Amino acid sequence: MAMKAAAGFDRATAAEHAHTAAWIATVLRGRIAAGELTPGSKLSEQALSSALGVSRNTLREAFSTLAGESMVTRIPNRGVFVASPGVEEVREIYRVRRMIEPAAALWGEVTPEALDTMEAIVRRAQEARDAGSVADMADANQALHRAVVGLTGSDSLQTLMDRVLAEMRLVFHAMASTPDFHSHYVDRNVRLVERLRAGRREEAASGLSADLDVAEAELLDRLADASG
């Protein structure tokens, strides 16, 4: 697992940013969000520092940032591992999502271009559902909710959402064997985009809030079943 975490990095690009722990954290967060680093993967200091062309001290600063975001977990005498979110982490994820996503749907700038992008995403989700691809349904779901927050035009909120979606990706790994978890959110997302297209902003926001409540409850139930 440790070598996988170091694979695929462009050393030349890394060298341009070698002094910034923030850049390293962004790279690792992106790989988590893309599903390339899975819960429990060990992040080898030696392999990553070599692949990225950075010092171990700089890498440790990045790990500290990610630990503060619940992306990674430090285990004494064993190392740093990609986190496996539990009940409290899921609750915190949905606290954040309930605050920003319905607000984005209600007050964000819904342009024709944004609507076209979201409609393309939900079509991709429908195709993934028809093909039985859990990973592609999860990808489309992540993309749609990122696009919703993008309606705010706020870089700060988009950065926050990227962190939340990275943590959500770790939660989704627990749902990998249950495709029905993702499949019934496809139609919910279609309805969300239809409401935005029709200008029914309040209905879109309230429906999105309800969808988030349902998703959180379902995830918590499944986590409880898995630990029971």
Beta strands, then each sheet from edge to edge (+ up, - down):
strand 1: 72-75
strand 2: 79-82
sheet 1: 1+ 2-
end
